């Protein structure tokens, strides 16, 4: 019997007698134990994806291929780096093909749709869906991974603002959003994380980022929202949409997605009120935050609570609570990403 839980987001991991997560045609698992080789491969693959595109783009090889194909040197660099990264992480030609194609799709979207908006979000979703299918997953989870990562791009932009081009911090945030979105859609967290990271590295981080920091201001905000969440065993997630009013005069419609690691079995929906403080930003400032949360519901009686603190600039301290409807109880550590959908200032 396998004593390890390799992937807490895959219910097959909790079955000690399930070989290869119930799919023995796609892999072998001689011992059932962990191997550091997989972690080493993943670390090297991420490093290649972050740093290799610029170096390859400035090489004579990229210049020659660009001249022969009509592609830009940066596109050649991204596709080549994606292929190398995919080959390292999987150890096979199919992984190299998938990595190169995925990098090429996200780079092409960056060229065709440079401005953030619904068209770019949908395009990222389509690319993510195709990439998921090529990785052995389903289209829906890949679409969510790619689309949600791009939906939160304005919030992720606020991370590590002093770094131009690729950033490890922004990549990790994008991978977290992509993985959580994929898991909520019934797919694998790992596949969604790869899609999210590629979505960031070979699209948004190919362009220049402003190194200017936000104005040194403190803005108090209040938000009324509707929210829904689910928790199965050690992992769950929630999504909320609501209106925000700040002391700076801005009124925004915000979206927030959270991934929870903890315990419980819960499914429910409800309304909530929250207050927060943005240090160094405005009411429209999205961002990544981490904290604690809990949900309790029995039929029409329920309650939820959450307190998070930003792990990027601007820092955000927020608390949320409100009644709900559902069944079950959950509690744990929440990793959240929020982004404005629209704003107006009076």
Residue pairs with C-beta under 8 A, 6 or more apart in sequence:
1 16
1 17
1 32
2 16
2 17
2 18
2 29
2 32
3 16
3 32
3 33
4 32
4 33
4 34
5 13
5 14
6 13
6 34
7 13
7 21
7 188
7 189
7 190
8 233
8 234
8 235
8 261
9 179
9 183
9 188
9 189
9 235
10 21
10 188
10 189
11 232
11 233
12 18
12 21
12 22
13 21
14 233
15 22
19 29
20 26
20 27
20 28
20 29
26 136
41 88
41 89
41 91
42 89
44 88
45 85
45 86
45 88
45 89
46 85
46 171
46 197
48 81
48 84
48 85
48 88
49 81
49 82
49 85
49 103
49 171
49 197
49 198
49 201
49 202
50 166
50 168
50 171
50 201
51 166
52 77
52 80
52 81
52 84
52 85
53 74
53 77
53 78
53 80
53 81
53 166
53 201
53 202
53 206
54 77
54 165
54 166
55 77
56 62
56 76
56 77
56 80
56 81
57 73
57 74
57 76
57 77
57 78
58 73
58 77
59 77
61 76
61 80
62 73
62 76
62 77
62 80
63 73
65 71
65 76
66 72
66 73
66 75
66 76
69 76
72 111
74 107
74 206
75 104
75 107
75 108
75 111
78 103
78 104
78 106
78 107
78 202
78 206
79 100
79 103
79 104
79 107
80 100
81 103
82 99
82 100
82 101
82 102
82 103
82 104
82 198
82 202
83 96
83 97
83 99
83 100
83 103
84 96
84 99
85 99
85 103
86 95
86 96
86 97
86 98
86 99
86 100
86 102
87 93
87 95
87 96
87 99
89 95
89 99
89 194
90 96
90 98
94 134
97 134
98 131
98 134
98 135
99 198
101 130
101 131
101 134
102 127
102 130
102 131
102 134
102 195
102 198
102 202
103 198
103 201
103 202
105 127
105 130
105 131
106 124
106 127
106 198
106 199
106 201
106 202
106 203
107 202
107 203
107 206
109 120
109 123
109 124
109 127
109 203
110 202
110 203
110 204
110 206
110 207
112 123
113 119
113 120
113 123
114 207
116 150
116 153
116 154
120 150
121 147
121 150
121 151
122 147
124 146
124 147
124 149
124 150
124 199
124 203
125 143
125 144
125 146
125 147
125 150
126 143
126 146
127 146
127 199
128 142
128 143
128 144
128 145
128 146
128 147
128 149
128 178
128 195
128 199
129 139
129 140
129 142
129 143
129 146
130 139
130 142
131 142
131 146
131 194
131 195
131 198
132 138
132 139
132 141
132 142
132 143
132 145
132 182
132 187
132 191
132 192
132 195
133 139
133 142
135 142
135 191
135 194
136 191
137 182
137 187
137 188
137 191
138 186
138 187
140 185
140 186
140 187
141 181
141 182
141 183
141 185
141 186
141 187
141 188
141 191
141 192
142 182
142 187
142 191
142 192
142 195
143 185
144 181
144 182
144 184
144 185
144 187
144 192
145 178
145 179
145 181
145 182
145 185
145 187
145 191
145 192
145 193
145 195
145 196
145 199
146 178
146 195
146 196
146 199
147 181
148 177
148 178
148 181
148 257
149 156
149 174
149 177
149 178
149 181
149 195
149 196
149 199
149 200
150 199
150 203
150 204
151 255
151 339
152 174
152 177
152 257
152 286
152 337
152 338
152 339
153 200
153 204
153 339
154 286
154 339
154 340
155 286
155 287
155 288
155 337
155 338
155 339
156 170
156 173
156 174
156 177
156 200
156 204
156 288
156 337
157 170
157 204
157 209
158 214
158 281
158 285
158 286
158 287
158 312
158 313
158 314
159 167
159 169
159 170
159 173
159 287
159 288
159 312
159 313
160 167
160 168
160 169
160 170
160 312
161 209
161 210
161 211
161 212
161 213
161 214
161 313
162 211
162 213
163 169
163 170
163 209
164 208
164 209
164 211
165 205
165 206
165 208
165 209
166 201
166 205
167 205
167 209
169 312
170 200
170 204
170 205
171 197
171 200
171 201
171 205
173 200
173 288
173 312
173 337
174 196
174 197
174 199
174 200
174 201
175 193
175 194
175 196
175 197
175 200
176 193
176 196
176 259
176 288
176 335
176 337
177 196
177 257
177 337
178 192
178 193
178 194
178 195
178 196
178 197
178 199
179 189
179 190
179 192
179 193
179 196
179 259
180 189
180 192
180 237
180 257
180 258
180 259
180 335
181 192
181 196
181 257
182 188
182 189
182 191
182 192
182 193
182 195
183 189
183 192
183 235
183 237
183 259
184 230
184 237
184 239
185 192
213 280
213 313
214 280
214 281
214 282
214 285
214 313
214 314
215 280
216 280
217 248
217 278
217 280
217 281
217 282
218 277
218 278
218 279
218 280
219 246
219 247
219 248
219 277
219 278
219 281
219 282
219 283
219 285
220 246
220 247
220 275
220 276
220 277
221 244
221 245
221 246
221 247
221 275
221 276
221 277
221 278
221 283
221 318
222 244
222 245
222 246
222 273
222 274
222 275
223 242
223 243
223 244
223 245
223 254
223 273
223 274
223 275
223 276
223 320
224 242
224 243
224 271
224 272
224 273
225 240
225 241
225 242
225 243
225 254
225 256
225 271
225 272
225 273
225 274
225 320
226 240
226 241
226 242
226 269
226 270
226 271
226 272
227 238
227 239
227 240
227 241
227 242
227 269
227 270
227 271
227 272
227 304
227 322
227 324
228 238
228 239
228 240
228 268
228 269
229 236
229 237
229 238
229 239
229 258
229 260
229 266
229 267
229 268
229 269
229 295
229 304
229 330
230 236
230 237
230 238
230 266
230 267
231 260
231 262
231 264
231 265
231 266
231 267
231 295
231 328
231 330
231 332
232 265
233 263
233 265
234 261
234 262
234 263
234 332
235 259
235 260
235 261
236 259
236 260
236 262
236 264
236 266
236 330
236 332
237 257
237 258
237 259
237 260
238 257
238 258
238 260
238 293
238 295
238 334
239 255
239 256
239 257
239 258
240 255
240 256
240 272
240 320
241 253
241 254
241 255
241 256
241 341
242 253
242 254
242 272
242 274
243 251
243 252
243 253
243 254
244 250
244 251
244 252
244 253
244 254
244 283
244 284
245 251
245 283
246 252
246 278
246 282
246 283
247 283
248 282
248 283
248 345
249 345
249 346
250 282
250 283
250 284
250 343
250 344
250 345
251 283
251 343
251 344
251 345
251 346
252 283
252 284
252 340
252 341
252 342
252 343
252 344
253 340
253 341
253 342
253 343
254 286
254 338
254 339
254 340
254 341
255 338
255 339
255 341
256 336
256 337
256 338
256 339
257 336
257 337
257 338
258 293
258 306
258 334
258 335
258 336
258 337
259 334
259 335
259 336
260 293
260 330
260 332
260 333
260 334
260 335
261 332
261 333
261 335
262 330
262 331
262 332
262 333
263 330
263 331
263 332
264 295
264 328
264 329
264 330
264 331
264 332
265 328
265 329
265 330
266 295
266 296
266 297
266 326
266 327
266 328
266 329
266 330
267 326
267 327
267 328
268 295
268 297
268 302
268 304
268 324
268 325
268 326
268 327
268 328
269 324
269 325
269 326
270 297
270 302
270 304
270 322
270 323
270 324
270 325
270 326
271 322
271 323
271 324
272 304
272 320
272 321
272 322
273 320
273 321
273 322
274 306
274 318
274 319
274 320
274 321
275 318
275 319
276 316
276 317
276 318
276 319
277 316
277 317
277 318
278 285
278 314
278 315
278 316
279 314
279 315
279 316
280 313
280 314
280 315
281 287
281 313
281 314
281 316
283 343
284 340
284 343
285 314
285 316
285 340
286 337
286 338
286 339
286 340
287 310
287 312
287 313
287 314
287 316
287 337
287 338
288 310
288 311
288 312
288 335
288 336
288 337
289 308
289 309
289 310
289 311
289 316
289 318
289 335
289 336
289 337
289 338
290 308
290 309
290 311
290 333
290 334
290 335
290 336
291 306
291 307
291 308
291 309
291 333
291 334
291 336
292 306
292 307
292 308
292 331
292 332
292 333
292 334
293 304
293 305
293 306
293 307
293 308
293 331
293 332
293 333
293 334
294 304
294 305
294 306
294 329
294 330
294 331
294 332
295 302
295 303
295 304
295 305
295 324
295 326
295 328
295 329
295 330
295 331
296 302
296 303
296 304
296 328
296 329
297 303
297 324
297 325
297 326
297 327
297 328
297 329
298 327
299 325
299 327
300 325
301 323
301 325
302 323
302 324
302 325
302 326
303 321
303 322
303 323
303 324
304 320
304 321
304 322
304 324
305 319
305 320
305 321
306 318
306 319
306 320
306 321
306 334
307 317
307 318
307 319
307 320
308 316
308 317
308 318
308 334
308 336
309 315
309 316
309 317
310 316
310 317
